[in-house]
Amino acid sequence: MKSRLPKVLQLLAGRPLLKHVIDTARALRPEAIEVVYGHGGERVREALSAEPVRWVEQAERLGTGHAVLQAMPHVPDDHLVLVLYGDVPLLGPDTLSRLIALGRRGHLALLTMRPESPEGYGRIVRDPAGHVARIVEQKDASAAELALSECNTGVLAAPARLLKAWLAGLGNDNTQGEYYLTDIVGMAVGQGVTVSPLLIADPIEALGVNDKAQLASLEAVCRHTAARGLMLGGVTVADPARLDVRGRVTHGADVFIDVNVVLEGHVKLGDRVRIGPGCVIRDSEIGDDTEIFPFCVLDGAAIGASARIGPFARMRPTATLADGVHIGNFVEVKNASLGEQSKANHLSYVGDAEVGARVNIGAGTIIANYDGANKHRTVIRDDVHTGSNSVLVAPITVGEGATIAAGSTVAGEVPAGKLTVARARQTTVEGWTRPVKQTKT
């Protein structure tokens, strides 16, 4: 991957590759999930420490068969083992359930595919009757074997008792000097155990990741799949190729999403929500009939119904906007709530504040909430108006119906229903002359 980040931690659709595989495994409701990691895998364990898996170290990298062998002491003999790979993230539970069903018959079940290019994959070798005879790795294959189109995905299901015996009998007499998991196929055939191949319908599902180009190809697959799912659910997507879904999206009816939108984490969209081009929305909820204008960033925000946000607005974590709120261009809201019908339409910062209903925050108004060490809270009651370029120095309470004059810096309590002016009196200096630039010679 030419990266300091371990391959299985490279992000695909917003999640590490290995997280995709673990989530798929969990969907199958297994008794246990064993993750085998090699040298330097501590970073992987740390990044996914919250996952309900057992971590098994492969101290020496002696091949895929050796890797699976490390996990087998934890597996009861009467269980079925499904082998997955941390860099093959798109396999679905439906495909794997069919493979497991074959394995439950006492067979060695193999997932195979016919990719457009078999380069790099082991080939499935069949006997004259069409039965699987063995798997040959590309580096060990003859010219005739390299011409075969059916390839091994590496994914298999087998009874634990049989698998343990096969793994114990593996040798490393090959060009790599490794213990190949694929060699168990020949052992099974030799013992008369049925080898049942399951040819995957869409080879894309079984593609792995070995470089950033392949990672980008799978990202495009995820992008297409997510956009198609939304459209089949009734969402209008202006251009499916320019929508990135990196998480889970739930939605109501008649939602519209314009181009170059990124949806991350858990996003909930109400009925008739409209999202303009270039928006990034993460872990947020947007109410019915709300419109997000172009180039807004919403992160951990809760937006009510019939609100108008943007363009060029930023809602930071725990921003909570009630129904009918208007947030305009270059306005930032952080850890603050705004009541119904309140407005902050131009160039304002609202942080660590509780803002009531029908409040009008004038252009250029900011809440100075940070003293260099601590954040302080501001309370603005209903029906307050702040003039342009006002500064509210927290902690402060602005009483209901108060008006703050333009250009004021208020650091004390603002009484309800009154006009408060906090600015220097305007003066004009008589006799003052503007300096004159000297002419250059």
C-alpha positions as CSV (number, residue, x, y, z in Angstrom):
1,M,0.0,0.0,0.0
2,K,3.1,2.2,0.3
3,S,1.6,3.6,3.6
4,R,2.6,3.7,7.2
5,L,-1.0,2.6,7.9
6,P,-1.5,-1.2,8.0
7,K,-3.4,-2.4,5.0
8,V,-6.4,-3.7,6.9
9,L,-6.8,-0.2,8.5
10,Q,-7.0,1.6,5.1
11,L,-10.4,3.2,4.9
12,L,-13.1,2.0,2.5
13,A,-16.5,3.9,2.6
14,G,-15.4,5.5,5.9
15,R,-14.5,2.2,7.7
16,P,-11.3,0.2,7.9
17,L,-11.1,-2.8,5.6
18,L,-11.0,-5.2,8.5
19,K,-14.0,-3.5,10.1
20,H,-16.1,-4.4,7.0
21,V,-15.0,-8.0,7.3
22,I,-15.8,-8.2,11.1
23,D,-19.2,-6.6,10.6
24,T,-20.0,-9.2,7.9
25,A,-18.8,-12.0,10.1
26,R,-21.0,-10.7,13.0
27,A,-24.0,-10.6,10.7
28,L,-23.6,-14.4,10.4
29,R,-24.0,-14.8,14.2
30,P,-21.0,-17.0,14.8
31,E,-20.0,-18.5,18.1
32,A,-16.7,-16.6,18.0
33,I,-14.6,-14.5,15.6
34,E,-10.8,-15.0,15.6
35,V,-8.6,-12.4,14.0
36,V,-5.1,-13.5,13.2
37,Y,-2.5,-10.7,13.1
38,G,1.2,-10.7,12.3
39,H,4.2,-8.7,13.3
40,G,3.3,-5.0,13.8
41,G,-0.4,-5.8,14.1
42,E,-0.6,-4.1,17.5
43,R,-1.8,-1.0,15.7
44,V,-4.6,-3.0,14.2
45,R,-5.6,-4.4,17.7
46,E,-5.5,-0.9,19.1
47,A,-7.6,0.7,16.4
48,L,-10.3,-2.0,16.6
49,S,-10.0,-2.8,20.3
50,A,-13.8,-2.3,20.8
51,E,-14.6,-5.2,18.4
52,P,-16.0,-8.4,20.0
53,V,-13.2,-10.7,18.6
54,R,-10.4,-12.8,19.9
55,W,-7.0,-11.6,18.7
56,V,-4.5,-14.3,17.8
57,E,-0.9,-13.5,17.0
58,Q,1.0,-15.2,14.1
59,A,4.5,-14.6,15.4
60,E,6.2,-15.9,12.2
61,R,4.7,-15.2,8.7
62,L,4.8,-18.7,7.3
63,G,1.8,-18.6,5.0
64,T,-2.0,-18.7,5.1
65,G,-2.2,-22.3,6.3
66,H,0.1,-21.5,9.2
67,A,-2.0,-18.4,10.0
68,V,-5.3,-20.4,10.2
69,L,-3.5,-23.0,12.3
70,Q,-2.8,-20.4,15.0
71,A,-6.5,-19.9,15.7
72,M,-7.5,-23.5,15.7
73,P,-6.7,-24.4,19.4
74,H,-9.6,-22.1,20.4
75,V,-12.1,-23.9,18.0
76,P,-14.1,-27.0,19.2
77,D,-13.9,-30.0,16.9
78,D,-17.6,-30.1,16.3
79,H,-17.8,-26.5,15.0
80,L,-17.7,-25.3,11.4
81,V,-14.9,-22.9,10.5
82,L,-15.3,-20.0,8.0
83,V,-12.1,-18.5,6.8
84,L,-12.2,-14.8,5.7
85,Y,-9.6,-12.3,4.8
86,G,-9.1,-8.8,6.2
87,D,-8.4,-7.3,2.8
88,V,-11.5,-8.7,1.1
89,P,-14.2,-6.4,2.4
90,L,-17.2,-6.7,0.0
91,L,-18.3,-10.2,0.6
92,G,-22.0,-10.3,1.6
93,P,-23.7,-12.4,4.3
94,D,-26.0,-14.0,1.6
95,T,-23.0,-15.4,-0.3
96,L,-21.3,-16.6,2.8
97,S,-24.5,-18.2,4.2
98,R,-24.7,-20.4,1.0
99,L,-21.0,-21.4,1.5
100,I,-21.6,-22.3,5.2
101,A,-24.6,-24.4,4.1
102,L,-22.3,-26.5,1.9
103,G,-19.7,-26.8,4.8
104,R,-22.4,-28.1,7.2
105,R,-22.8,-31.1,5.0
106,G,-19.3,-32.2,6.0
107,H,-17.9,-30.9,2.8
108,L,-14.9,-28.6,2.2
109,A,-16.7,-25.6,0.7
110,L,-14.7,-23.3,-1.5
111,L,-15.7,-19.9,-2.9
112,T,-14.5,-19.5,-6.4
113,M,-14.8,-16.8,-9.1
114,R,-14.1,-15.9,-12.7
115,P,-12.6,-12.4,-12.6
116,E,-11.9,-10.4,-15.7
117,S,-8.2,-10.8,-15.0
118,P,-7.0,-13.8,-13.1
119,E,-3.6,-12.3,-12.5
120,G,-2.4,-13.0,-9.0
121,Y,-5.0,-15.5,-8.1
122,G,-4.6,-19.3,-7.5
123,R,-6.3,-21.4,-10.2
124,I,-8.9,-24.1,-9.6
125,V,-7.8,-27.3,-11.2
126,R,-10.6,-29.8,-12.0
127,D,-10.4,-33.4,-13.0
128,P,-11.9,-34.8,-16.3
129,A,-15.2,-35.3,-14.5
130,G,-15.3,-31.6,-13.5
131,H,-14.7,-32.1,-9.9
132,V,-12.2,-29.9,-8.0
133,A,-8.9,-31.7,-7.8
134,R,-6.6,-29.1,-6.3
135,I,-5.6,-25.4,-6.3
136,V,-2.4,-24.2,-7.7
137,E,-0.9,-20.8,-6.7
138,Q,0.1,-18.6,-9.6
139,K,3.8,-18.7,-8.8
140,D,3.7,-22.5,-8.9
141,A,1.4,-22.9,-11.9
142,S,2.3,-24.2,-15.4
143,A,1.4,-22.4,-18.6
144,A,-1.7,-24.6,-19.0
145,E,-2.8,-24.0,-15.4
146,L,-2.3,-20.2,-15.8
147,A,-4.8,-20.4,-18.7
148,L,-7.6,-21.5,-16.4
149,S,-10.2,-18.9,-15.7
150,E,-11.7,-20.1,-12.5
151,C,-9.9,-18.7,-9.5
152,N,-9.6,-19.3,-5.8
153,T,-10.9,-16.5,-3.5
154,G,-9.2,-18.1,-0.5
155,V,-12.6,-18.1,1.3
156,L,-13.7,-21.5,2.6
157,A,-15.8,-23.3,5.1
158,A,-14.9,-26.7,6.6
159,P,-15.7,-28.9,9.7
160,A,-13.1,-28.0,12.4
161,R,-12.1,-31.6,13.0
162,L,-11.1,-32.1,9.4
163,L,-9.5,-28.7,9.0
164,K,-7.3,-29.3,12.0
165,A,-6.0,-32.6,10.6
166,W,-5.3,-31.0,7.2
167,L,-3.5,-28.0,8.6
168,A,-1.3,-30.3,10.7
169,G,-0.2,-32.2,7.6
170,L,0.7,-29.1,5.5
171,G,4.2,-28.9,4.0
172,N,6.1,-25.9,2.6
173,D,7.7,-27.5,-0.5
174,N,6.9,-24.6,-2.8
175,T,8.6,-21.6,-4.3
176,Q,7.6,-19.4,-1.4
177,G,8.6,-21.9,1.3
178,E,5.2,-21.3,3.0
179,Y,2.4,-23.4,4.3
180,Y,-0.4,-22.8,1.8
181,L,-4.0,-23.1,3.0
182,T,-4.9,-24.1,-0.5
183,D,-3.0,-27.4,-0.2
184,I,-5.8,-28.8,2.0
185,V,-7.9,-29.2,-1.1
186,G,-5.6,-32.0,-2.4
187,M,-5.7,-33.6,1.0
188,A,-9.5,-33.6,1.1
189,V,-9.7,-35.1,-2.4
190,G,-7.2,-37.8,-1.4
191,Q,-9.3,-38.7,1.6
192,G,-12.5,-38.8,-0.4
193,V,-14.0,-35.7,1.3
194,T,-16.4,-33.9,-1.1
195,V,-15.0,-30.5,-2.2
196,S,-17.9,-28.3,-3.1
197,P,-17.1,-25.1,-5.0
198,L,-19.5,-22.2,-4.9
199,L,-18.9,-19.9,-8.0
200,I,-19.7,-16.4,-6.9
201,A,-22.2,-14.6,-9.2
202,D,-20.4,-11.3,-9.2
203,P,-16.6,-11.5,-8.9
204,I,-16.4,-7.9,-7.7
205,E,-17.8,-9.1,-4.3
206,A,-14.6,-11.2,-3.8
207,L,-12.0,-8.7,-4.9
208,G,-9.2,-8.0,-2.5
209,V,-7.1,-4.9,-2.0
210,N,-3.3,-4.8,-2.6
211,D,-2.7,-1.2,-3.6
212,K,-4.3,2.2,-3.6
213,A,-5.6,1.7,-7.2
214,Q,-7.6,-1.4,-6.1
215,L,-8.8,0.4,-3.0
216,A,-10.2,3.2,-5.2
217,S,-11.9,0.7,-7.5
218,L,-13.7,-0.9,-4.5
219,E,-14.6,2.6,-3.2
220,A,-16.3,3.2,-6.6
221,V,-18.2,-0.1,-6.1
222,C,-19.3,1.0,-2.6
223,R,-20.3,4.4,-3.9
224,H,-22.5,2.9,-6.7
225,T,-24.1,0.3,-4.3
226,A,-25.0,3.0,-1.7
227,A,-26.4,5.4,-4.2
228,R,-28.4,2.7,-5.9
229,G,-29.9,1.6,-2.5
230,L,-30.9,5.2,-1.8
231,M,-32.5,5.7,-5.2
232,L,-34.4,2.4,-5.0
233,G,-35.7,3.7,-1.6
234,G,-37.1,6.8,-3.3
235,V,-34.3,9.3,-2.9
236,T,-33.5,11.5,-5.9
237,V,-29.7,11.6,-6.4
238,A,-28.6,14.1,-9.0
239,D,-25.5,12.1,-10.0
240,P,-24.9,8.7,-8.3
241,A,-21.2,8.8,-9.3
242,R,-20.8,12.0,-7.2
243,L,-22.4,10.9,-3.9
244,D,-20.2,9.3,-1.2
245,V,-22.0,7.4,1.6
246,R,-19.5,6.4,4.3
247,G,-21.9,5.1,6.9
248,R,-25.6,4.5,7.3
249,V,-28.4,6.7,5.9
250,T,-32.0,6.6,6.8
251,H,-34.5,8.8,5.0
252,G,-38.1,9.8,4.4
253,A,-39.9,10.5,1.2
254,D,-39.0,12.8,-1.7
255,V,-35.4,13.6,-0.5
256,F,-33.2,15.3,-3.0
257,I,-29.3,15.1,-2.9
258,D,-27.3,17.2,-5.3
259,V,-23.8,16.5,-6.6
260,N,-20.5,16.0,-4.6
261,V,-22.3,15.3,-1.3
262,V,-20.5,13.2,1.4
263,L,-22.7,11.5,4.0
264,E,-20.7,9.9,6.9
265,G,-21.6,8.0,10.1
266,H,-25.3,7.8,10.8
267,V,-27.3,10.4,8.9
268,K,-31.1,10.7,9.2
269,L,-33.0,12.7,6.6
270,G,-36.7,13.6,7.0
271,D,-39.3,13.9,4.3
272,R,-38.6,16.4,1.5
273,V,-35.1,17.3,2.7
274,R,-33.0,18.9,0.1
275,I,-29.2,18.9,0.2
276,G,-27.3,21.2,-2.1
277,P,-24.0,20.5,-3.8
278,G,-20.7,20.1,-2.0
279,C,-22.2,19.4,1.5
280,V,-20.5,17.2,4.1
281,I,-22.9,15.7,6.6
282,R,-21.7,13.5,9.5
283,D,-23.7,11.9,12.3
284,S,-26.6,14.4,12.0
285,E,-30.3,14.4,11.8
286,I,-32.3,16.7,9.5
287,G,-36.0,17.3,9.9
288,D,-38.8,17.4,7.3
289,D,-38.8,20.2,4.7
290,T,-35.3,21.5,5.6
291,E,-33.0,22.7,2.9
292,I,-29.2,22.6,3.3
293,F,-27.8,25.0,0.7
294,P,-24.4,24.4,-1.0
295,F,-21.1,23.9,0.7
296,C,-22.2,23.4,4.3
297,V,-20.6,21.1,6.9
298,L,-22.8,19.5,9.5
299,D,-21.1,17.4,12.2
300,G,-23.1,15.9,15.0
301,A,-26.0,18.3,14.5
302,A,-29.7,18.0,15.0
303,I,-31.7,20.2,12.7
304,G,-35.5,20.6,13.0
305,A,-38.2,20.9,10.4
306,S,-38.4,23.7,7.8
307,A,-35.0,25.1,8.6
308,R,-32.7,26.8,6.1
309,I,-28.9,26.3,6.4
310,G,-26.2,27.9,4.4
311,P,-24.7,28.3,2.0
312,F,-21.2,28.0,3.5
313,A,-22.4,27.3,7.0
314,R,-20.8,25.0,9.6
315,M,-22.7,23.1,12.3
316,R,-20.3,21.6,14.8
317,P,-21.1,18.8,17.3
318,T,-24.2,19.2,19.5
319,A,-25.5,22.1,17.4
320,T,-29.3,21.8,17.9
321,L,-31.6,23.9,15.7
322,A,-35.4,24.0,16.3
323,D,-38.1,24.2,13.6
324,G,-37.9,27.1,11.2
325,V,-34.3,28.3,12.1
326,H,-32.4,30.1,9.5
327,I,-28.6,29.9,9.4
328,G,-26.9,31.9,6.7
329,N,-23.6,32.2,4.9
330,F,-20.4,31.9,7.0
331,V,-22.1,31.2,10.2
332,E,-20.7,28.7,12.7
333,V,-22.8,27.0,15.5
334,K,-21.1,24.8,18.1
335,N,-22.5,23.2,21.3
336,A,-25.5,25.6,21.1
337,S,-29.2,25.4,20.6
338,L,-31.4,27.9,18.7
339,G,-35.1,28.1,19.3
340,E,-37.9,28.2,16.8
341,Q,-37.8,30.8,14.1
342,S,-34.5,32.2,15.3
343,K,-32.0,33.5,12.7
344,A,-28.3,34.0,12.3
345,N,-28.0,34.9,8.6
346,H,-24.5,36.4,8.2
347,L,-21.0,36.0,9.4
348,S,-21.7,35.0,13.0
349,Y,-20.3,32.6,15.6
350,V,-22.7,31.0,18.2
351,G,-20.8,28.8,20.6
352,D,-21.7,27.3,24.0
353,A,-25.1,29.1,24.0
354,E,-28.8,28.6,24.6
355,V,-30.7,30.8,22.2
356,G,-34.4,31.2,22.5
357,A,-37.2,31.6,19.9
358,R,-37.5,34.3,17.3
359,V,-34.0,35.7,18.1
360,N,-32.3,37.7,15.3
361,I,-28.5,37.5,15.5
362,G,-27.2,40.4,13.4
363,A,-24.4,40.2,10.9
364,G,-20.9,39.8,12.4
365,T,-22.2,39.0,15.9
366,I,-20.0,36.6,17.8
367,I,-20.3,35.0,21.2
368,A,-16.9,35.1,23.0
369,N,-17.1,31.9,24.9
370,Y,-13.4,31.1,25.6
371,D,-11.2,32.9,28.1
372,G,-8.1,31.0,27.1
373,A,-8.6,28.2,29.6
374,N,-12.3,27.5,30.0
375,K,-15.5,27.7,27.9
376,H,-18.4,29.7,29.3
377,R,-22.1,29.6,28.6
378,T,-24.3,32.3,27.1
379,V,-28.1,32.4,27.5
380,I,-30.1,34.5,25.0
381,R,-33.9,34.7,25.8
382,D,-36.7,34.9,23.3
383,D,-37.2,37.8,20.9
384,V,-33.7,39.3,21.3
385,H,-32.1,41.3,18.5
386,T,-28.4,41.8,18.3
387,G,-27.0,44.5,16.1
388,S,-24.3,44.0,13.6
389,N,-20.7,43.5,14.9
390,S,-21.9,42.8,18.4
391,V,-19.7,40.8,20.8
392,L,-21.3,38.9,23.7
393,V,-18.6,38.1,26.3
394,A,-19.6,34.9,28.2
395,P,-20.8,34.1,30.7
396,I,-23.8,36.4,30.1
397,T,-27.6,36.3,30.0
398,V,-29.5,38.5,27.5
399,G,-33.0,39.2,28.8
400,E,-36.2,38.5,26.8
401,G,-37.0,41.1,24.1
402,A,-33.7,42.9,24.6
403,T,-31.9,44.8,21.8
404,I,-28.2,45.2,21.6
405,A,-27.0,48.1,19.5
406,A,-24.7,47.5,16.6
407,G,-21.0,47.5,17.4
408,S,-21.5,46.8,21.1
409,T,-19.3,44.7,23.3
410,V,-21.4,43.5,26.2
411,A,-19.9,41.7,29.2
412,G,-22.6,42.2,31.8
413,E,-26.2,41.2,32.1
414,V,-28.5,42.7,29.4
415,P,-31.9,43.6,30.8
416,A,-35.1,42.4,29.2
417,G,-37.0,44.6,26.8
418,K,-34.4,47.4,26.7
419,L,-31.8,48.8,24.3
420,T,-28.3,48.3,25.5
421,V,-25.4,50.2,23.9
422,A,-21.9,49.3,24.8
423,R,-19.5,51.2,22.5
424,A,-17.3,54.3,22.7
425,R,-19.0,57.6,21.9
426,Q,-18.2,58.8,18.4
427,T,-15.8,61.8,18.2
428,T,-14.3,63.8,15.4
429,V,-10.7,65.1,15.8
430,E,-10.6,68.6,14.4
431,G,-7.5,69.7,12.6
432,W,-6.2,66.2,11.9
433,T,-4.4,65.6,8.6
434,R,-3.9,62.3,7.0
435,P,-0.2,61.6,6.4
436,V,1.0,62.1,2.9
437,K,3.3,59.6,1.2
438,Q,6.6,60.9,0.0
439,T,7.1,60.8,-3.8
440,K,9.8,58.3,-4.8
441,T,12.5,59.7,-7.1
